[in-house]
């Protein structure tokens, strides 16, 4: 065989290389010579542009419609799990829900029980003013101590029943043409007076009767003595200036808090008042 025939029958190296490349790959446009690199770069930039557009659309949807909430409720629960409650805590919570947080109050006054008649003792010769046994004993000690210094109290009112308070509140309100809220500034409605407890007493100065049940009582010697010494006998002013119940200043109204029952009567009620 001559060289010409041999050359016609023997494939060129370039033809062998082309034949060895799979047809699908050989036909791919990005493998064509001249511009394959630029086409790749163009495709990458198109993909980047589409990603930027998609990101911008998602931000717009979130800002305008909260379309993509940042954190699901389940994720929030996982991130901030609620502390496990113990059986005792659950019971306490149930008890709190089943009981009112505050007692009923009326026009700034708290409800008080009426003292039993069997525990009331007169602190005046005519028996008109009475206190509970423990309060009466301490009151008498206080009267004696004040008298030793030339101070004489004039007891005006002690225990009052609910029926008596009915007159003090409603009848006097009608006489003075006061509305209920105005009357409550100076007198408690029936069932809401400290006088029901048998621990409260209104005092005047025996040397200045014109100051009885008046704020001018604060200028008397009797009041000044009470300010300095009443605590030694377990008495305190119920309604000082700017008191939290909003009751008018009553320098003449004092109450006994010298035993457990009297202390609980007043301070348990006050501690849970709004």
Secondary structure, 3 states (H helix, E strand, C coil): CCHHHHHHHCCCHHHHHHHHCCHHHHCCHHHCCCCHHHHHHHHHHHHHHHHHHHHHHHHHHHHHHCCCCCCCHHHHHHHCCCCCCCHHHHHHHHHHHHCCCCCCEECCEECCCCCCHHHEEECCCCCCCEEEHHHHHHHHHHHHHHHCCCCCEEEEECCCCHHHHHHHHHHHHHHHCCCHHHHHCCCCCCCCCHHHHCCEEEEEECCCHHHCCCHHHHHCHHHHHHHHHHHHHCEEEEECCCCCCCCCCEEEEEEECCCHHHHHHHHHHHHCCC
